[in-house]
Amino acid sequence: MESRSDGASPPDDRWWREPLSHVVSGRKVVLVGGAAAGWTAAIGPLRALGARDLLVVATEGAGARWCWSAAPPGDGMMSAMRGAISLIGHPTAAMRAAIAEYDPHGSAIYLGHFLNESPSIDGRPFLAHRRPEWVALEDKTVLAELLASAGITSAPSAVVALVDAAGARHELDLGSGTVWAADSTSGFHGGAAGTRRVVSDDDAVRVTSELGREAQDVRIMPFLEGIATSIHGIVLPDGIATVRPVELVTLRRRRDLVYSGCATFWDPADDVRAEMQQAARRLGDVLRHQVDFRGAFTLDGIATSGGFRPTELNPRFGAGLGVMTRGKPDLPPLLLVLDLIVGGYPLDISAAELEALLVTSADAQRAGGTWNLHVDLSGEIAEGAACFDGERWRWAHDGEDADAVVVGAGDFASARFVPERTPVGPSVGAPAAAFWQFFDDEHGTHVGPLTAPRDVTVR
């Protein structure tokens, strides 16, 4: 099937079901990488489309038939994710033996974790993978050149050696400090793991020491007031599909930036939304022409009083796209569709059609919440429903309508906001910050105190 560009709506879901069925029907399918639970949404569609048998080989967490981990427990999210990538590219002897036992003739279909960079595992090709030239664009120090190529307005920035950053920061400070983003010397980073706000000389000394464990260079930008936000683009053969803005719930612990989830309840001003969509289309065109990019990417930034100012590119699927599509029967299993796109399989849908499908659904059905990967519940399990009165959270009474569903165990906790109870339009930053105060009070987790950024785009 060839992708159409006439703008007509696809008649039904055959545009993705037929090519995916052609790939997996009657064959074993091996799902490799990440936590076993992360593959839950893919298993149903794969079985429905004729996969003969399924095997999950997890590289973190538990619950798969086989699971290995390269990161010590408690060593941090980035370490776990980098370890998973490394295991896919360099499987242990035990992993190779297990895969060979399941697929002795190498005839199975292999689907990798969305961060997978390897074309194959033990000589068995993946349906899709991230090419080296795409992965290289994860480095936060290459953003300015890409934005300039795309003609996208950006804040001033400079890339300097980390040892010189303390002196260089003064020229980029507009009055509220600067933000330093580490390079990818030690691998990719996300969720603000390699990002620091620097206001004072003491901050500069501390951050130079912290980032010095992993980085050689940093990109320095002025600190910008506003809501942290992201927009996805999906590069198809005929164009770029863009989705709606996502709020990146980035709270503040004094001067530290604390990534705390994402959600789609917030609506920026119409001109900011249009600016974000245009920026994603322009950048998608640059990625396609410069590195033959295919699939999903995110352009993150700040919605400032002067418009959208990008702060980073992630050439991959992002959490916001998962929030927009998860659990929606009207949408395809997007990670599987993206594998088809990256793998070069033609789909009978145009970029304009895919954009209309995703945006219509995301605007109509809002979702998201706040979560944290660095709590310490000391063996406790937090689970229940909570209510918010506009200032404070409390546990819901039996039979009471809840504003959030709360879960927590180990070093993870989250509050998924109930869509029917969450206002559309305002930022969820203030409710998120109030939730962590409530959670700290209940469990002594010391996540906060946190504060929320101001929405300076309100007209």
TILUMGU-821793 format. One line per 8 residues: number of its first residue (from 1); for each residue x, y, z of C-alpha. Coordinates in nm, 3 decimals, decimal comma. Layout:
! residues N
NUM> X:Y:Z | ...;
! end
This chain:
! residues 459
1> 0,000:0,000:0,000 | 0,125:0,349:-0,080 | 0,080:0,652:0,144 | -0,181:0,893:0,011 | -0,140:1,270:0,008 | -0,490:1,372:-0,105 | -0,606:1,459:0,248 | -0,896:1,212:0,237;
9> -0,969:1,023:0,555 | -0,860:0,658:0,562 | -1,175:0,443:0,542 | -1,094:0,235:0,851 | -0,802:0,090:1,046 | -0,686:-0,132:0,761 | -0,409:0,119:0,689 | -0,210:-0,020:0,983;
17> -0,370:-0,360:1,047 | -0,296:-0,502:0,703 | 0,077:-0,416:0,686 | 0,133:-0,522:1,048 | -0,053:-0,848:0,992 | 0,158:-0,911:0,683 | 0,470:-0,882:0,902 | 0,366:-1,091:1,205;
25> 0,092:-1,331:1,098 | 0,186:-1,693:1,154 | 0,526:-1,606:1,299 | 0,686:-1,596:1,641 | 0,743:-1,244:1,773 | 1,015:-1,151:2,022 | 0,977:-0,826:2,216 | 1,316:-0,709:2,342;
33> 1,413:-0,445:2,595 | 1,276:-0,235:2,877 | 1,038:-0,352:3,147 | 0,810:-0,644:3,065 | 0,502:-0,439:3,158 | 0,594:-0,185:2,891 | 0,495:-0,433:2,620 | 0,142:-0,486:2,754;
41> -0,027:-0,259:2,501 | 0,144:-0,435:2,208 | 0,058:-0,793:2,297 | -0,317:-0,779:2,229 | -0,288:-0,630:1,877 | -0,005:-0,867:1,784 | -0,207:-1,170:1,890 | -0,518:-1,037:1,713;
49> -0,318:-0,996:1,391 | -0,200:-1,355:1,390 | 0,130:-1,369:1,578 | 0,188:-1,741:1,644 | 0,367:-1,696:1,975 | 0,514:-1,409:2,175 | 0,824:-1,387:2,391 | 0,921:-1,087:2,607;
57> 1,291:-1,052:2,685 | 1,300:-0,771:2,942 | 1,613:-0,579:3,035 | 1,472:-0,418:3,349 | 1,200:-0,492:3,601 | 1,053:-0,839:3,625 | 0,767:-1,050:3,495 | 0,902:-1,169:3,162;
65> 1,000:-1,523:3,079 | 1,358:-1,398:3,086 | 1,484:-1,075:3,237 | 1,835:-0,934:3,271 | 1,946:-0,599:3,407 | 2,273:-0,415:3,353 | 2,209:-0,146:3,613 | 2,242:-0,196:3,991;
73> 1,913:-0,141:4,178 | 1,869:0,218:4,285 | 2,134:0,346:4,045 | 1,890:0,583:3,873 | 1,656:0,596:3,576 | 1,920:0,703:3,322 | 2,154:0,425:3,429 | 1,877:0,167:3,391;
81> 1,781:0,293:3,045 | 2,140:0,308:2,922 | 2,196:-0,039:3,062 | 1,894:-0,168:2,871 | 2,026:-0,020:2,546 | 2,365:-0,177:2,610 | 2,216:-0,521:2,677 | 2,023:-0,516:2,350;
89> 2,338:-0,432:2,159 | 2,562:-0,667:2,359 | 2,346:-0,952:2,491 | 2,494:-1,184:2,750 | 2,570:-1,546:2,667 | 2,263:-1,646:2,867 | 2,044:-1,409:2,666 | 2,178:-1,543:2,337;
97> 2,119:-1,901:2,449 | 1,763:-1,824:2,558 | 1,678:-1,654:2,228 | 1,836:-1,936:2,027 | 1,629:-2,192:2,220 | 1,307:-2,005:2,144 | 1,396:-1,918:1,782 | 1,649:-2,179:1,668;
105> 1,611:-2,103:1,296 | 1,612:-1,722:1,325 | 1,269:-1,694:1,163 | 1,096:-1,484:1,431 | 1,015:-1,113:1,405 | 1,209:-0,898:1,652 | 1,069:-0,574:1,792 | 1,299:-0,359:2,004;
113> 1,241:-0,112:2,286 | 1,172:0,240:2,157 | 1,528:0,342:2,250 | 1,686:0,048:2,067 | 1,993:0,146:1,864 | 2,091:-0,201:1,741 | 2,003:-0,331:1,392 | 1,998:-0,689:1,524;
121> 2,035:-0,906:1,832 | 2,263:-1,207:1,800 | 2,238:-1,181:1,421 | 1,857:-1,163:1,415 | 1,741:-0,834:1,260 | 1,502:-0,598:1,434 | 1,203:-0,465:1,244 | 1,331:-0,114:1,316;
129> 1,604:0,063:1,509 | 1,744:0,410:1,570 | 2,027:0,483:1,331 | 2,356:0,625:1,465 | 2,303:0,958:1,287 | 1,964:0,991:1,459 | 2,097:0,901:1,803 | 2,370:1,163:1,761;
137> 2,102:1,433:1,757 | 2,013:1,347:2,120 | 2,316:1,553:2,221 | 2,184:1,879:2,367 | 2,484:2,071:2,234 | 2,379:2,040:1,865 | 2,036:2,205:1,899 | 2,125:2,558:1,787;
145> 2,255:2,443:1,449 | 1,941:2,239:1,382 | 1,710:2,526:1,480 | 1,902:2,766:1,256 | 1,875:2,522:0,964 | 1,498:2,508:1,018 | 1,457:2,885:1,059 | 1,312:2,847:1,410;
153> 1,334:3,137:1,656 | 1,539:3,041:1,961 | 1,690:3,189:2,273 | 2,061:3,277:2,271 | 2,293:2,992:2,368 | 2,656:2,889:2,376 | 2,833:2,553:2,389 | 3,144:2,562:2,606;
161> 3,373:2,323:2,787 | 3,228:2,247:3,128 | 3,539:2,382:3,297 | 3,474:2,721:3,131 | 3,100:2,735:3,196 | 3,117:2,927:3,525 | 3,277:3,223:3,349 | 3,077:3,198:3,027;
169> 2,737:3,196:3,198 | 2,736:3,570:3,276 | 2,697:3,673:2,911 | 2,380:3,464:2,878 | 2,211:3,556:3,206 | 1,907:3,776:3,135 | 1,845:3,836:3,504 | 1,709:3,501:3,626;
177> 2,014:3,283:3,588 | 2,105:3,028:3,324 | 2,029:2,666:3,242 | 2,309:2,422:3,163 | 2,247:2,107:2,958 | 2,512:1,835:2,952 | 2,642:1,678:2,632 | 2,605:1,307:2,558;
185> 2,956:1,198:2,656 | 2,810:0,929:2,882 | 2,502:0,860:2,670 | 2,167:1,026:2,622 | 1,976:1,186:2,908 | 1,619:1,301:2,953 | 1,370:1,402:3,219 | 1,597:1,693:3,324;
193> 1,859:1,440:3,444 | 2,143:1,633:3,279 | 1,992:1,981:3,311 | 2,066:2,232:3,588 | 1,969:2,589:3,668 | 2,261:2,811:3,769 | 2,199:3,147:3,934 | 2,501:3,211:4,156;
201> 2,871:3,139:4,173 | 2,799:2,872:4,435 | 2,552:2,710:4,195 | 2,815:2,711:3,922 | 3,069:2,533:4,143 | 2,814:2,270:4,250 | 2,680:2,207:3,899 | 3,029:2,189:3,747;
209> 3,106:1,912:3,996 | 2,776:1,729:3,940 | 2,789:1,734:3,560 | 3,161:1,667:3,555 | 3,091:1,302:3,634 | 2,930:1,256:3,292 | 2,990:1,552:3,059 | 3,275:1,737:2,892;
217> 3,076:2,022:2,733 | 2,754:2,200:2,823 | 2,508:2,418:2,639 | 2,423:2,735:2,832 | 2,094:2,920:2,779 | 1,924:3,194:2,977 | 1,663:3,073:3,225 | 1,322:3,140:3,067;
225> 1,005:3,188:3,269 | 0,702:2,994:3,150 | 0,550:2,650:3,113 | 0,780:2,372:2,995 | 0,615:2,213:2,695 | 0,673:1,967:2,416 | 0,534:1,892:2,073 | 0,576:1,570:1,877;
233> 0,632:1,538:1,507 | 0,611:1,216:1,308 | 0,811:1,204:0,986 | 0,640:1,006:0,708 | 0,746:0,974:0,343 | 0,501:1,246:0,232 | 0,535:1,497:0,515 | 0,531:1,571:0,886;
241> 0,239:1,495:1,116 | 0,238:1,719:1,423 | 0,041:1,659:1,742 | -0,092:1,891:2,013 | 0,128:2,053:2,279 | 0,203:1,858:2,596 | 0,276:2,018:2,932 | 0,601:1,889:3,076;
249> 0,531:1,909:3,448 | 0,864:2,060:3,548 | 0,845:2,182:3,906 | 1,104:2,370:4,109 | 1,278:2,272:4,429 | 1,431:2,609:4,511 | 1,654:2,645:4,202 | 1,652:2,281:4,095;
257> 1,433:2,174:3,803 | 1,232:1,862:3,890 | 1,070:1,675:3,601 | 0,743:1,546:3,743 | 0,536:1,397:3,460 | 0,338:1,531:3,168 | -0,023:1,602:3,076 | -0,244:1,744:2,802;
265> -0,498:1,941:3,008 | -0,309:2,270:2,963 | -0,382:2,476:2,652 | -0,129:2,742:2,553 | -0,245:3,053:2,370 | -0,354:2,977:2,013 | -0,060:3,163:1,860 | 0,186:2,966:2,073;
273> 0,026:2,638:1,970 | 0,046:2,737:1,604 | 0,410:2,841:1,648 | 0,493:2,505:1,806 | 0,328:2,311:1,525 | 0,509:2,514:1,260 | 0,841:2,463:1,439 | 0,787:2,085:1,452;
281> 0,706:2,073:1,080 | 1,012:2,275:0,989 | 1,240:2,071:1,211 | 1,092:1,747:1,080 | 1,175:1,856:0,725 | 1,534:1,929:0,828 | 1,566:1,589:0,997 | 1,427:1,412:0,692;
289> 1,660:1,586:0,449 | 1,975:1,586:0,662 | 1,967:1,235:0,813 | 1,677:1,061:0,632 | 1,486:1,055:0,961 | 1,163:0,856:0,997 | 0,924:0,816:1,287 | 0,860:1,026:1,597;
297> 1,057:1,307:1,756 | 0,984:1,566:2,025 | 1,074:1,931:2,029 | 1,077:2,055:2,389 | 1,088:2,413:2,506 | 0,936:2,689:2,713 | 0,613:2,875:2,636 | 0,739:3,225:2,719;
305> 0,565:3,563:2,702 | 0,744:3,614:2,370 | 0,643:3,278:2,221 | 0,778:2,923:2,212 | 1,152:2,890:2,266 | 1,294:2,539:2,203 | 1,537:2,390:2,452 | 1,599:2,038:2,322;
313> 1,529:1,782:2,053 | 1,461:1,418:2,133 | 1,473:1,218:1,807 | 1,245:0,944:1,941 | 0,908:0,865:2,094 | 0,843:1,071:2,408 | 0,630:1,026:2,717 | 0,376:1,282:2,599;
321> 0,286:1,078:2,294 | 0,227:0,780:2,521 | -0,003:0,987:2,744 | -0,203:1,104:2,442 | -0,255:0,759:2,292 | -0,253:0,508:2,578 | -0,576:0,321:2,638 | -0,764:0,474:2,345;
329> -0,937:0,210:2,130 | -0,992:0,464:1,851 | -0,616:0,486:1,796 | -0,365:0,233:1,663 | -0,086:0,086:1,882 | 0,142:0,373:1,795 | 0,477:0,217:1,889 | 0,405:-0,069:1,647;
337> 0,299:0,175:1,375 | 0,619:0,374:1,429 | 0,822:0,055:1,386 | 0,654:0,005:1,050 | 0,731:0,364:0,948 | 1,097:0,345:1,056 | 1,130:0,001:0,897 | 1,018:0,144:0,561;
345> 0,684:-0,037:0,534 | 0,434:0,166:0,330 | 0,111:0,265:0,505 | -0,210:0,373:0,336 | -0,229:0,699:0,531 | -0,083:1,043:0,467 | 0,089:1,270:0,718 | -0,213:1,501:0,712;
353> -0,450:1,213:0,785 | -0,238:1,079:1,070 | -0,212:1,427:1,219 | -0,590:1,476:1,206 | -0,648:1,136:1,368 | -0,407:1,197:1,657 | -0,490:1,563:1,721 | -0,867:1,508:1,717;
361> -0,834:1,232:1,975 | -0,581:1,417:2,193 | -0,786:1,738:2,202 | -1,108:1,552:2,280 | -0,969:1,320:2,548 | -0,717:1,484:2,782 | -0,487:1,279:3,003 | -0,177:1,272:3,221;
369> -0,064:1,350:3,570 | 0,242:1,380:3,787 | 0,498:1,115:3,877 | 0,837:1,086:4,035 | 1,108:0,824:3,996 | 1,308:0,928:4,300 | 1,082:0,868:4,599 | 1,166:0,638:4,888;
377> 0,867:0,448:5,020 | 1,084:0,218:5,234 | 0,886:-0,092:5,150 | 0,545:0,075:5,167 | 0,287:0,056:4,890 | 0,075:0,364:4,829 | -0,249:0,305:4,646 | -0,584:0,479:4,644;
385> -0,792:0,769:4,522 | -0,738:1,132:4,618 | -0,938:1,455:4,604 | -0,819:1,811:4,544 | -1,003:2,121:4,672 | -0,799:2,369:4,470 | -0,528:2,401:4,735 | -0,479:2,069:4,914;
393> -0,509:1,699:4,844 | -0,658:1,434:5,072 | -0,754:1,070:5,041 | -1,103:1,021:4,897 | -1,379:0,881:5,114 | -1,555:0,560:5,012 | -1,784:0,628:4,716 | -1,652:0,982:4,665;
401> -1,557:1,102:4,317 | -1,179:1,121:4,300 | -0,958:1,375:4,123 | -0,658:1,140:4,092 | -0,561:0,776:4,116 | -0,249:0,731:4,327 | 0,001:0,444:4,308 | 0,346:0,410:4,456;
409> 0,601:0,144:4,540 | 0,979:0,133:4,578 | 1,121:0,451:4,420 | 0,819:0,538:4,202 | 0,494:0,716:4,276 | 0,232:0,881:4,058 | -0,101:1,059:4,057 | -0,298:1,011:3,736;
417> -0,546:1,297:3,712 | -0,903:1,191:3,637 | -0,993:1,357:3,303 | -1,357:1,419:3,391 | -1,250:1,599:3,711 | -0,952:1,797:3,579 | -1,005:2,146:3,431 | -0,904:2,189:3,067;
425> -0,701:2,500:2,992 | -0,496:2,579:3,306 | -0,156:2,430:3,383 | -0,152:2,129:3,614 | 0,168:2,252:3,777 | 0,003:2,386:4,093 | -0,206:2,071:4,156 | 0,105:1,861:4,093;
433> 0,316:2,059:4,341 | 0,035:2,035:4,599 | 0,013:1,660:4,544 | 0,379:1,608:4,634 | 0,330:1,808:4,953 | 0,040:1,575:5,039 | 0,246:1,268:4,950 | 0,539:1,388:5,159;
441> 0,308:1,446:5,455 | 0,158:1,097:5,418 | 0,476:0,898:5,354 | 0,774:1,111:5,459 | 0,924:1,092:5,111 | 1,086:1,440:5,108 | 1,014:1,503:4,740 | 0,928:1,868:4,804;
449> 0,861:2,137:4,882 | 0,801:2,213:4,516 | 0,660:2,514:4,335 | 0,502:2,546:3,990 | 0,603:2,779:3,705 | 0,375:3,061:3,591 | 0,185:3,045:3,264 | 0,299:3,370:3,103;
457> 0,120:3,300:2,772 | -0,227:3,375:2,910 | -0,380:3,657:2,706;
! end
